[in-house]
Amino acid sequence: MTIVTVRGNMSFTASTLKRLQESLVDLLYPRRCGACGCGLGTGERLFCRGCRDSVTRLTGRCCSICGRQLPDGSGDDHPCGACLKSRPHYDMARAEVRYEGAVMEAIKMYKYRPMRSLKGYLGGYAADCAAKCFKGVDVVAAVPLHKIRLGHRGFNQSLFLAEAAARAAGARLSLSGLARTRHTRPQVGLDHSERARNVRGAFSVVRPDEFMGMDVLLVDDVYTTGETVKECARVLKAAGAGKVLVLTVARAAEGRL
């Protein structure tokens, strides 16, 4: 144990001194919830307890293919009209929570600021979804980043989520079998058709042996229009994958881009 001596006989452990420093910083610069902006209480980090508790889990009836929430009274899970009209290349997609509040802000912090401390918070949702919906898959892969964006960001947030999902599903994790071979614009701000054009031809399978005949779980942070995972699923199927299933931590409300 490290002992820090301060003036004569007064001494503190390093951990005690760190807590004192943190308390002083909190007093001078009160911490605010990243979702609602209110002050954080003792033991609260990044988000207040109220915002954490208000996260909406996606339960209830949904499209048996894309996971879109279905209205009450619509019967058991069944394909929605959009999937019947144009079936996606993946076999099934599910998300754990609604893309709003603390989860929405956490995903933004995780992707665009150096907030890797959120890995456990968001990874917990990925693990919950994997354990509930995707036990028995053979291999898990993350939606990849292009090397340019990976260089700027320093890490692929979806890979961290895929690691949590793979542990929960008891499946092998593919680290580099799927690649983004074309640098694309961010999808934020693009409409549905623009998103589809933006990612068309942007991915390739560089290690087909990792996916040949396998049931693959593809992991990303948020499902909006689904164009990115649809394109990844297309190339995985073309490379010989069996089923391609999609897990995202969150799903955006219809119309939110």
Backbone as CSV, one residue per row, in Angstrom:
resi,resn,N_x,N_y,N_z,CA_x,CA_y,CA_z,C_x,C_y,C_z
1,MET,0.857,-1.197,0.000,0.000,0.000,0.000,0.887,1.238,0.000
2,THR,0.609,2.196,-0.836,1.402,3.424,-0.913,0.917,4.412,0.131
3,ILE,1.842,4.968,0.937,1.508,5.950,1.949,2.072,7.293,1.533
4,VAL,1.237,8.324,1.557,1.678,9.677,1.254,1.701,10.459,2.555
5,THR,2.866,11.012,2.939,3.004,11.769,4.188,2.841,13.247,3.908
6,VAL,2.003,13.906,4.688,1.755,15.334,4.517,1.977,16.026,5.854
7,ARG,3.024,16.868,5.947,3.305,17.675,7.144,3.318,16.854,8.435
8,GLY,4.451,16.484,8.835,4.607,15.797,10.109,4.047,14.402,10.112
9,ASN,3.141,14.142,11.058,2.648,12.787,11.242,1.390,12.471,10.435
10,MET,0.830,13.460,9.713,-0.374,13.201,8.922,-0.013,12.371,7.703
11,SER,-0.707,11.286,7.477,-0.420,10.435,6.329,-1.728,9.924,5.738
12,PHE,-1.707,9.702,4.422,-2.877,9.209,3.705,-2.433,8.123,2.747
13,THR,-3.299,7.167,2.540,-3.024,6.226,1.459,-3.244,6.955,0.144
14,ALA,-2.670,6.423,-0.935,-2.828,7.045,-2.253,-4.291,7.087,-2.662
15,SER,-5.041,6.029,-2.337,-6.456,5.989,-2.716,-7.260,7.042,-1.962
16,THR,-6.919,7.268,-0.669,-7.618,8.295,0.106,-7.334,9.673,-0.461
17,LEU,-6.083,9.910,-0.797,-5.698,11.196,-1.372,-6.416,11.432,-2.705
18,LYS,-6.552,10.379,-3.488,-7.250,10.504,-4.763,-8.704,10.873,-4.547
19,ARG,-9.356,10.247,-3.543,-10.750,10.561,-3.253,-10.901,12.010,-2.797
20,LEU,-9.948,12.501,-2.004,-9.988,13.891,-1.563,-9.862,14.837,-2.746
21,GLN,-8.964,14.496,-3.666,-8.787,15.323,-4.859,-10.062,15.347,-5.697
22,GLU,-10.684,14.171,-5.859,-11.908,14.095,-6.645,-13.029,14.891,-5.989
23,SER,-13.106,14.850,-4.649,-14.134,15.597,-3.933,-13.940,17.099,-4.121
24,LEU,-12.676,17.533,-4.121,-12.382,18.950,-4.321,-12.770,19.391,-5.726
25,VAL,-12.460,18.558,-6.702,-12.835,18.875,-8.088,-14.353,18.950,-8.222
26,ASP,-15.076,17.998,-7.601,-16.539,18.005,-7.661,-17.113,19.262,-7.023
27,LEU,-16.447,19.750,-5.942,-16.925,20.950,-5.262,-16.723,22.186,-6.136
28,LEU,-15.584,22.253,-6.786,-15.273,23.418,-7.618,-15.966,23.358,-8.972
29,TYR,-16.093,22.170,-9.503,-16.693,21.982,-10.827,-17.747,20.880,-10.740
30,PRO,-18.957,21.213,-10.300,-20.004,20.185,-10.122,-20.249,19.399,-11.407
31,ARG,-20.334,18.091,-11.269,-20.569,17.235,-12.418,-22.040,17.243,-12.793
32,ARG,-22.301,17.152,-14.084,-23.661,17.192,-14.601,-23.986,15.904,-15.352
33,CYS,-25.243,15.516,-15.280,-25.702,14.345,-16.023,-25.569,14.611,-17.516
34,GLY,-25.012,13.648,-18.234,-24.809,13.795,-19.667,-26.083,13.754,-20.480
35,ALA,-27.205,13.385,-19.843,-28.480,13.312,-20.563,-29.399,14.487,-20.226
36,CYS,-29.626,14.758,-18.930,-30.584,15.797,-18.539,-29.926,17.074,-18.035
37,GLY,-28.629,17.029,-17.704,-27.921,18.220,-17.268,-28.002,18.528,-15.794
38,CYS,-28.731,17.724,-15.015,-28.819,17.985,-13.583,-27.535,17.541,-12.882
39,GLY,-27.344,18.025,-11.654,-26.152,17.658,-10.915,-26.137,16.182,-10.555
40,LEU,-24.961,15.583,-10.540,-24.827,14.172,-10.204,-24.638,14.004,-8.705
41,GLY,-25.289,13.003,-8.149,-25.175,12.734,-6.729,-24.021,11.802,-6.416
42,THR,-23.872,11.476,-5.160,-22.806,10.580,-4.716,-22.943,9.217,-5.392
43,GLY,-21.877,8.725,-5.963,-21.878,7.420,-6.603,-22.391,7.427,-8.033
44,GLU,-22.880,8.564,-8.513,-23.376,8.651,-9.885,-22.254,9.110,-10.816
45,ARG,-22.159,8.457,-11.954,-21.126,8.811,-12.927,-21.763,8.979,-14.296
46,LEU,-21.466,10.085,-14.953,-21.908,10.409,-16.304,-23.412,10.666,-16.415
47,PHE,-24.235,9.784,-15.836,-25.684,9.951,-15.907,-26.293,9.804,-14.515
48,CYS,-27.341,10.584,-14.269,-28.018,10.471,-12.980,-28.824,9.182,-12.929
49,ARG,-29.195,8.792,-11.746,-29.929,7.536,-11.561,-31.273,7.584,-12.280
50,GLY,-31.908,8.747,-12.292,-33.190,8.869,-12.961,-33.102,8.597,-14.442
51,CYS,-32.062,9.137,-15.106,-31.899,8.921,-16.546,-31.523,7.468,-16.844
52,ARG,-30.705,6.888,-15.990,-30.357,5.475,-16.186,-31.588,4.582,-16.031
53,ASP,-32.420,4.904,-15.035,-33.598,4.070,-14.777,-34.689,4.260,-15.826
54,SER,-34.648,5.370,-16.567,-35.703,5.642,-17.533,-35.436,5.039,-18.911
55,VAL,-34.314,4.339,-19.065,-34.013,3.682,-20.342,-35.114,2.665,-20.657
56,THR,-35.605,2.688,-21.899,-36.714,1.824,-22.297,-36.203,0.548,-22.951
57,ARG,-36.441,-0.572,-22.317,-36.106,-1.870,-22.908,-37.147,-2.202,-23.986
58,LEU,-36.694,-2.772,-25.086,-37.592,-3.140,-26.172,-38.113,-4.552,-25.917
59,THR,-39.308,-4.614,-25.419,-39.930,-5.910,-25.145,-41.144,-6.043,-26.055
60,GLY,-42.208,-6.443,-25.819,-43.403,-6.395,-26.649,-43.246,-7.013,-28.041
61,ARG,-44.307,-6.899,-28.820,-44.344,-7.516,-30.151,-43.485,-6.726,-31.129
62,CYS,-42.871,-7.454,-32.053,-42.021,-6.800,-33.045,-42.011,-7.596,-34.338
63,CYS,-41.500,-6.979,-35.398,-41.341,-7.672,-36.671,-40.395,-8.846,-36.464
64,SER,-40.778,-10.003,-36.938,-39.965,-11.204,-36.741,-38.667,-11.157,-37.535
65,ILE,-38.544,-10.199,-38.453,-37.314,-10.067,-39.239,-36.480,-8.883,-38.741
66,CYS,-36.964,-7.660,-38.917,-36.131,-6.486,-38.621,-36.202,-6.020,-37.175
67,GLY,-37.188,-6.501,-36.402,-37.293,-6.107,-35.000,-38.065,-4.826,-34.762
68,ARG,-38.619,-4.234,-35.802,-39.433,-3.025,-35.635,-40.592,-3.304,-34.676
69,GLN,-40.839,-2.384,-33.741,-41.926,-2.574,-32.788,-43.277,-2.538,-33.499
70,LEU,-44.159,-3.468,-33.147,-45.482,-3.556,-33.746,-46.523,-2.994,-32.784
71,PRO,-47.616,-2.434,-33.301,-48.634,-1.868,-32.412,-49.349,-2.946,-31.603
72,ASP,-49.858,-2.538,-30.461,-50.625,-3.468,-29.630,-51.818,-4.002,-30.416
73,GLY,-52.163,-5.249,-30.169,-53.302,-5.844,-30.840,-53.004,-6.385,-32.218
74,SER,-51.713,-6.411,-32.586,-51.348,-6.875,-33.932,-51.040,-8.367,-33.977
75,GLY,-51.249,-9.062,-32.872,-51.001,-10.491,-32.860,-49.578,-10.825,-32.493
76,ASP,-49.185,-12.063,-32.735,-47.822,-12.494,-32.431,-46.825,-11.826,-33.366
77,ASP,-45.523,-11.993,-33.065,-44.488,-11.449,-33.939,-44.697,-11.941,-35.367
78,HIS,-44.571,-11.044,-36.328,-44.727,-11.405,-37.733,-43.978,-10.381,-38.577
79,PRO,-43.669,-10.684,-39.838,-42.945,-9.733,-40.685,-43.759,-8.451,-40.883
80,CYS,-43.082,-7.316,-40.794,-43.748,-6.038,-41.030,-43.907,-5.809,-42.535
81,GLY,-44.673,-4.797,-42.905,-44.917,-4.518,-44.312,-43.649,-4.206,-45.077
82,ALA,-42.732,-3.463,-44.448,-41.491,-3.093,-45.124,-40.654,-4.323,-45.451
83,CYS,-40.582,-5.283,-44.538,-39.783,-6.492,-44.777,-40.451,-7.411,-45.797
84,LEU,-41.784,-7.424,-45.832,-42.486,-8.210,-46.850,-42.270,-7.619,-48.237
85,LYS,-42.201,-6.299,-48.295,-42.003,-5.620,-49.578,-40.574,-5.774,-50.077
86,SER,-39.620,-5.645,-49.176,-38.205,-5.751,-49.551,-37.457,-6.416,-48.407
87,ARG,-37.314,-7.733,-48.487,-36.699,-8.484,-47.391,-35.218,-8.142,-47.291
88,PRO,-34.727,-7.800,-46.096,-33.299,-7.490,-45.932,-32.440,-8.734,-46.121
89,HIS,-31.151,-8.529,-46.328,-30.227,-9.647,-46.532,-29.978,-10.420,-45.238
90,TYR,-30.151,-9.777,-44.083,-29.992,-10.509,-42.837,-31.260,-11.302,-42.536
91,ASP,-31.165,-12.251,-41.603,-32.296,-13.106,-41.263,-33.129,-12.564,-40.105
92,MET,-32.483,-11.888,-39.173,-33.202,-11.332,-38.028,-32.357,-10.249,-37.384
93,ALA,-33.009,-9.184,-36.920,-32.317,-8.118,-36.198,-33.059,-7.829,-34.902
94,ARG,-32.309,-7.617,-33.837,-32.899,-7.253,-32.557,-32.030,-6.189,-31.881
95,ALA,-32.679,-5.305,-31.138,-31.994,-4.298,-30.328,-32.498,-4.425,-28.901
96,GLU,-31.696,-3.976,-27.953,-32.065,-4.143,-26.549,-32.869,-2.967,-26.010
97,VAL,-32.529,-1.733,-26.423,-33.183,-0.558,-25.844,-33.526,0.453,-26.929
98,ARG,-34.361,1.409,-26.566,-34.732,2.484,-27.478,-33.620,3.529,-27.516
99,TYR,-33.373,4.090,-28.682,-32.316,5.079,-28.881,-32.821,6.449,-28.428
100,GLU,-32.641,6.721,-27.147,-33.079,7.986,-26.569,-32.401,8.164,-25.213
101,GLY,-32.503,9.350,-24.662,-32.034,9.625,-23.313,-30.588,9.249,-23.055
102,ALA,-30.361,8.580,-21.930,-29.002,8.257,-21.504,-28.290,7.361,-22.500
103,VAL,-29.002,6.396,-23.091,-28.360,5.495,-24.047,-27.929,6.246,-25.300
104,MET,-28.781,7.122,-25.806,-28.422,7.910,-26.981,-27.181,8.762,-26.712
105,GLU,-27.166,9.437,-25.571,-26.011,10.275,-25.237,-24.773,9.423,-25.006
106,ALA,-24.944,8.254,-24.391,-23.801,7.370,-24.157,-23.187,6.905,-25.466
107,ILE,-24.016,6.559,-26.445,-23.499,6.113,-27.736,-22.747,7.245,-28.428
108,LYS,-23.264,8.452,-28.347,-22.572,9.597,-28.948,-21.225,9.841,-28.266
109,MET,-21.223,9.797,-26.930,-19.967,9.980,-26.192,-18.974,8.878,-26.536
110,TYR,-19.473,7.674,-26.634,-18.632,6.504,-26.902,-17.969,6.612,-28.265
111,LYS,-18.702,7.140,-29.257,-18.202,7.181,-30.624,-17.349,8.414,-30.920
112,TYR,-17.747,9.557,-30.385,-17.145,10.805,-30.838,-16.269,11.502,-29.803
113,ARG,-16.192,10.960,-28.594,-15.306,11.503,-27.580,-14.544,10.336,-26.957
114,PRO,-13.391,10.621,-26.335,-12.611,9.511,-25.741,-13.256,8.999,-24.459
115,MET,-14.410,8.317,-24.603,-15.172,7.861,-23.446,-15.246,6.340,-23.429
116,ARG,-14.096,5.680,-23.453,-14.095,4.227,-23.441,-14.593,3.652,-22.123
117,SER,-14.734,4.525,-21.115,-15.281,4.061,-19.846,-16.720,3.599,-20.007
118,LEU,-17.371,3.984,-21.108,-18.748,3.568,-21.361,-18.827,2.159,-21.943
119,LYS,-17.677,1.558,-22.186,-17.644,0.204,-22.745,-18.473,-0.769,-21.912
120,GLY,-18.332,-0.714,-20.593,-19.069,-1.634,-19.738,-20.557,-1.349,-19.720
121,TYR,-20.924,-0.073,-19.694,-22.338,0.308,-19.654,-23.066,-0.161,-20.909
122,LEU,-22.541,0.181,-22.088,-23.191,-0.217,-23.336,-22.989,-1.707,-23.610
123,GLY,-21.830,-2.228,-23.223,-21.579,-3.650,-23.414,-22.540,-4.521,-22.628
124,GLY,-23.019,-3.998,-21.488,-23.996,-4.747,-20.707,-25.290,-4.965,-21.467
125,TYR,-25.725,-3.946,-22.200,-26.932,-4.092,-23.017,-26.700,-5.079,-24.164
126,ALA,-25.517,-5.015,-24.782,-25.204,-5.957,-25.860,-25.212,-7.390,-25.339
127,ALA,-24.638,-7.587,-24.154,-24.606,-8.932,-23.567,-26.006,-9.427,-23.231
128,ASP,-26.846,-8.532,-22.702,-28.225,-8.925,-22.370,-28.967,-9.397,-23.617
129,CYS,-28.826,-8.640,-24.706,-29.519,-8.983,-25.948,-28.991,-10.295,-26.518
130,ALA,-27.678,-10.492,-26.470,-27.077,-11.720,-27.002,-27.542,-12.938,-26.227
131,ALA,-27.562,-12.824,-24.888,-27.974,-13.959,-24.059,-29.443,-14.302,-24.260
132,LYS,-30.243,-13.291,-24.525,-31.684,-13.487,-24.654,-32.085,-13.994,-26.043
133,CYS,-31.421,-13.502,-27.092,-31.885,-13.748,-28.468,-30.939,-14.556,-29.346
134,PHE,-29.654,-14.648,-28.977,-28.697,-15.166,-29.950,-27.798,-16.279,-29.420
135,LYS,-28.230,-16.989,-28.417,-27.477,-18.157,-27.969,-27.412,-19.179,-29.102
136,GLY,-26.254,-19.755,-29.323,-26.124,-20.781,-30.343,-25.527,-20.315,-31.652
137,VAL,-25.250,-19.007,-31.799,-24.577,-18.559,-33.022,-23.142,-19.083,-33.015
138,ASP,-22.558,-19.165,-34.190,-21.202,-19.716,-34.305,-20.118,-18.665,-34.141
139,VAL,-20.329,-17.504,-34.741,-19.282,-16.482,-34.759,-19.923,-15.101,-34.674
140,VAL,-19.224,-14.185,-34.005,-19.686,-12.809,-33.844,-18.698,-11.882,-34.543
141,ALA,-19.224,-10.914,-35.287,-18.383,-9.942,-35.983,-18.951,-8.544,-35.774
142,ALA,-18.072,-7.568,-35.654,-18.502,-6.177,-35.515,-18.578,-5.522,-36.884
143,VAL,-19.489,-4.557,-37.031,-19.464,-3.712,-38.224,-18.123,-2.976,-38.207
144,PRO,-17.299,-3.126,-39.244,-15.944,-2.566,-39.192,-15.885,-1.087,-39.546
145,LEU,-14.823,-0.426,-39.093,-14.503,0.936,-39.485,-13.448,0.905,-40.580
146,HIS,-13.472,1.914,-41.444,-12.384,2.051,-42.407,-11.118,2.463,-41.660
147,LYS,-9.968,2.114,-42.200,-8.700,2.388,-41.510,-8.474,3.881,-41.274
148,ILE,-9.029,4.727,-42.130,-8.872,6.173,-41.924,-9.633,6.613,-40.676
149,ARG,-10.902,6.188,-40.577,-11.695,6.567,-39.405,-11.180,5.880,-38.142
150,LEU,-10.706,4.656,-38.280,-10.142,3.958,-37.134,-8.913,4.696,-36.628
151,GLY,-8.113,5.228,-37.551,-6.940,5.989,-37.155,-7.296,7.265,-36.414
152,HIS,-8.372,7.930,-36.845,-8.807,9.155,-36.186,-9.396,8.871,-34.810
153,ARG,-10.218,7.826,-34.727,-10.933,7.544,-33.486,-10.068,6.753,-32.510
154,GLY,-9.242,5.872,-33.025,-8.358,5.084,-32.177,-8.917,3.740,-31.760
155,PHE,-10.205,3.507,-31.958,-10.808,2.226,-31.598,-12.135,2.090,-32.339
156,ASN,-12.584,0.852,-32.479,-13.884,0.571,-33.079,-14.856,0.243,-31.963
157,GLN,-15.796,1.155,-31.709,-16.732,0.962,-30.601,-17.578,-0.292,-30.785
158,SER,-17.874,-0.645,-32.033,-18.706,-1.833,-32.262,-17.959,-3.119,-31.925
159,LEU,-16.630,-3.094,-32.033,-15.854,-4.285,-31.672,-15.926,-4.545,-30.180
160,PHE,-15.887,-3.495,-29.358,-16.043,-3.672,-27.917,-17.402,-4.297,-27.591
161,LEU,-18.435,-3.837,-28.288,-19.774,-4.395,-28.070,-19.836,-5.846,-28.534
162,ALA,-19.158,-6.133,-29.648,-19.132,-7.503,-30.169,-18.431,-8.445,-29.193
163,GLU,-17.397,-7.974,-28.517,-16.706,-8.792,-27.526,-17.669,-9.193,-26.409
164,ALA,-18.456,-8.229,-25.923,-19.416,-8.519,-24.861,-20.484,-9.496,-25.350
165,ALA,-20.946,-9.298,-26.586,-21.976,-10.180,-27.147,-21.447,-11.595,-27.339
166,ALA,-20.205,-11.719,-27.787,-19.620,-13.037,-28.018,-19.494,-13.826,-26.715
167,ARG,-19.081,-13.146,-25.655,-18.976,-13.832,-24.351,-20.347,-14.313,-23.893
168,ALA,-21.354,-13.462,-24.045,-22.692,-13.819,-23.578,-23.311,-14.935,-24.412
169,ALA,-23.003,-14.949,-25.708,-23.580,-15.968,-26.593,-22.759,-17.244,-26.616
170,GLY,-21.559,-17.209,-26.038,-20.684,-18.375,-26.064,-20.167,-18.668,-27.458
171,ALA,-19.860,-17.617,-28.211,-19.451,-17.771,-29.608,-18.049,-17.223,-29.843
172,ARG,-17.469,-17.638,-30.956,-16.149,-17.146,-31.353,-16.264,-15.733,-31.894
173,LEU,-15.264,-14.898,-31.620,-15.239,-13.522,-32.107,-14.301,-13.406,-33.296
174,SER,-14.816,-12.890,-34.413,-13.976,-12.616,-35.577,-13.445,-11.194,-35.465
175,LEU,-12.134,-11.046,-35.447,-11.529,-9.725,-35.274,-11.327,-8.980,-36.585
176,SER,-11.091,-9.709,-37.664,-10.759,-9.023,-38.920,-11.289,-9.730,-40.158
177,GLY,-12.298,-10.588,-39.997,-12.814,-11.313,-41.147,-13.639,-10.457,-42.082
178,LEU,-14.264,-9.409,-41.532,-15.086,-8.486,-42.309,-14.405,-7.128,-42.287
179,ALA,-14.289,-6.477,-43.444,-13.562,-5.212,-43.527,-14.374,-4.159,-44.271
180,ARG,-14.148,-2.903,-43.897,-14.709,-1.780,-44.655,-13.617,-1.325,-45.613
181,THR,-13.831,-1.533,-46.890,-12.791,-1.294,-47.888,-12.927,0.048,-48.585
182,ARG,-14.018,0.755,-48.325,-14.190,2.087,-48.925,-14.563,3.066,-47.828
183,HIS,-13.845,4.201,-47.792,-14.121,5.234,-46.791,-15.409,5.962,-47.182
184,THR,-16.381,5.975,-46.285,-17.685,6.556,-46.583,-17.969,7.760,-45.693
185,ARG,-18.927,8.545,-46.107,-19.405,9.645,-45.278,-20.112,9.072,-44.053
186,PRO,-20.114,9.804,-42.927,-20.948,9.366,-41.800,-22.407,9.305,-42.239
187,GLN,-23.154,8.346,-41.709,-24.551,8.176,-42.084,-25.467,9.237,-41.465
188,VAL,-25.011,9.878,-40.397,-25.839,10.876,-39.721,-26.189,12.003,-40.686
189,GLY,-27.461,12.333,-40.748,-27.912,13.426,-41.595,-28.342,13.012,-42.991
190,LEU,-28.093,11.751,-43.364,-28.490,11.259,-44.682,-29.871,10.621,-44.598
191,ASP,-30.650,10.745,-45.687,-31.943,10.083,-45.677,-31.771,8.617,-46.056
192,HIS,-32.884,7.898,-46.109,-32.841,6.447,-46.296,-32.092,6.053,-47.568
193,SER,-32.453,6.658,-48.700,-31.823,6.287,-49.976,-30.365,6.711,-50.019
194,GLU,-30.044,7.846,-49.423,-28.650,8.300,-49.388,-27.796,7.358,-48.554
195,ARG,-28.347,6.865,-47.468,-27.611,5.913,-46.628,-27.318,4.628,-47.393
196,ALA,-28.299,4.154,-48.153,-28.090,2.932,-48.924,-26.990,3.119,-49.960
197,ARG,-27.007,4.241,-50.668,-25.968,4.510,-51.673,-24.604,4.697,-51.027
198,ASN,-24.589,5.307,-49.852,-23.334,5.620,-49.179,-22.538,4.368,-48.813
199,VAL,-23.238,3.289,-48.424,-22.526,2.087,-47.971,-22.471,0.982,-49.017
200,ARG,-23.100,1.203,-50.170,-23.104,0.149,-51.193,-21.674,-0.128,-51.655
201,GLY,-21.265,-1.378,-51.574,-19.921,-1.759,-51.989,-18.820,-1.341,-51.036
202,ALA,-19.179,-0.948,-49.822,-18.171,-0.449,-48.877,-17.536,-1.539,-48.031
203,PHE,-18.072,-2.777,-48.066,-17.575,-3.847,-47.205,-17.151,-5.057,-48.023
204,SER,-16.245,-5.829,-47.468,-15.852,-7.081,-48.111,-15.450,-8.091,-47.041
205,VAL,-15.577,-9.359,-47.380,-15.148,-10.435,-46.489,-13.728,-10.813,-46.884
206,VAL,-12.792,-10.616,-45.989,-11.388,-10.879,-46.290,-10.932,-12.235,-45.764
207,ARG,-11.745,-12.854,-44.919,-11.432,-14.202,-44.410,-12.690,-15.073,-44.534
208,PRO,-13.017,-15.508,-45.750,-14.257,-16.276,-45.955,-14.336,-17.533,-45.107
209,ASP,-13.176,-18.144,-44.804,-13.192,-19.377,-44.021,-13.769,-19.176,-42.627
210,GLU,-13.750,-17.940,-42.102,-14.292,-17.674,-40.778,-15.817,-17.722,-40.753
211,PHE,-16.438,-17.580,-41.928,-17.895,-17.454,-41.973,-18.586,-18.535,-42.806
212,MET,-17.832,-19.309,-43.553,-18.410,-20.300,-44.453,-19.322,-21.275,-43.702
213,GLY,-20.611,-21.287,-44.031,-21.568,-22.186,-43.413,-21.920,-21.870,-41.974
214,MET,-21.430,-20.755,-41.457,-21.634,-20.396,-40.058,-22.843,-19.477,-39.878
215,ASP,-23.468,-19.560,-38.707,-24.460,-18.580,-38.305,-23.716,-17.409,-37.675
216,VAL,-23.817,-16.241,-38.299,-23.008,-15.084,-37.924,-23.870,-14.047,-37.213
217,LEU,-23.391,-13.557,-36.079,-24.033,-12.454,-35.381,-23.244,-11.181,-35.669
218,LEU,-23.872,-10.239,-36.329,-23.263,-8.964,-36.693,-23.669,-7.918,-35.659
219,VAL,-22.697,-7.178,-35.104,-22.960,-6.274,-33.993,-22.627,-4.833,-34.360
220,ASP,-23.545,-3.926,-34.024,-23.322,-2.491,-34.201,-23.953,-1.767,-33.014
221,ASP,-23.750,-0.451,-32.929,-24.259,0.275,-31.771,-25.723,0.647,-31.891
222,VAL,-26.152,1.173,-33.048,-27.532,1.620,-33.167,-28.092,1.269,-34.540
223,TYR,-29.358,0.886,-34.564,-30.066,0.572,-35.806,-30.975,1.754,-36.121
224,THR,-30.734,2.395,-37.266,-31.617,3.478,-37.699,-32.412,2.976,-38.905
225,THR,-31.893,3.140,-40.102,-32.569,2.558,-41.270,-32.093,1.140,-41.549
226,GLY,-30.956,0.755,-40.971,-30.451,-0.601,-41.153,-29.632,-0.810,-42.409
227,GLU,-29.345,0.254,-43.167,-28.647,0.067,-44.438,-27.232,-0.472,-44.257
228,THR,-26.549,-0.062,-43.196,-25.185,-0.542,-42.978,-25.164,-2.048,-42.714
229,VAL,-26.011,-2.517,-41.817,-26.008,-3.952,-41.507,-26.566,-4.774,-42.663
230,LYS,-27.477,-4.198,-43.440,-27.985,-4.904,-44.614,-26.861,-5.153,-45.619
231,GLU,-26.012,-4.147,-45.827,-24.918,-4.302,-46.783,-23.870,-5.275,-46.252
232,CYS,-23.577,-5.214,-44.951,-22.652,-6.187,-44.368,-23.203,-7.605,-44.513
233,ALA,-24.499,-7.773,-44.262,-25.118,-9.090,-44.371,-25.061,-9.597,-45.806
234,ARG,-25.225,-8.695,-46.764,-25.188,-9.101,-48.173,-23.849,-9.729,-48.524
235,VAL,-22.743,-9.094,-48.111,-21.429,-9.627,-48.476,-21.111,-10.883,-47.674
236,LEU,-21.616,-10.975,-46.447,-21.409,-12.191,-45.660,-22.130,-13.381,-46.294
237,LYS,-23.358,-13.159,-46.740,-24.106,-14.229,-47.397,-23.412,-14.627,-48.708
238,ALA,-22.925,-13.628,-49.458,-22.238,-13.913,-50.713,-20.960,-14.713,-50.485
239,ALA,-20.354,-14.565,-49.306,-19.125,-15.286,-48.966,-19.394,-16.670,-48.390
240,GLY,-20.680,-17.056,-48.270,-20.997,-18.401,-47.830,-21.519,-18.540,-46.424
241,ALA,-21.781,-17.388,-45.740,-22.334,-17.485,-44.384,-23.705,-18.147,-44.428
242,GLY,-24.061,-18.852,-43.346,-25.391,-19.450,-43.249,-26.401,-18.366,-42.938
243,LYS,-26.836,-18.275,-41.689,-27.696,-17.177,-41.275,-26.835,-15.977,-40.878
244,VAL,-27.362,-14.781,-41.126,-26.738,-13.561,-40.618,-27.764,-12.876,-39.729
245,LEU,-27.428,-12.743,-38.459,-28.295,-12.135,-37.459,-27.664,-10.826,-37.010
246,VAL,-28.490,-9.874,-36.605,-27.993,-8.534,-36.280,-28.375,-8.163,-34.855
247,LEU,-27.397,-7.712,-34.087,-27.618,-7.212,-32.736,-27.139,-5.765,-32.673
248,THR,-28.004,-4.872,-32.219,-27.577,-3.509,-31.901,-27.992,-3.195,-30.471
249,VAL,-27.223,-2.353,-29.814,-27.591,-1.945,-28.465,-28.932,-1.222,-28.490
250,ALA,-29.091,-0.299,-29.451,-30.290,0.540,-29.477,-30.917,0.554,-30.861
251,ARG,-32.189,0.926,-30.875,-32.902,1.102,-32.143,-33.560,2.476,-32.119
252,ALA,-33.331,3.233,-33.194,-33.914,4.556,-33.292,-35.399,4.457,-33.620
253,ALA,-36.158,5.438,-33.160,-37.573,5.506,-33.501,-37.704,5.714,-34.993
254,GLU,-38.792,5.231,-35.574,-39.009,5.385,-37.010,-38.960,6.874,-37.367
255,GLY,-38.210,7.173,-38.407,-38.104,8.554,-38.848,-36.919,9.299,-38.273
256,ARG,-36.269,8.760,-37.211,-35.086,9.420,-36.651,-33.858,8.998,-37.427
257,LEU,-33.158,9.958,-38.059,-31.949,9.659,-38.819,-30.760,10.329,-38.158
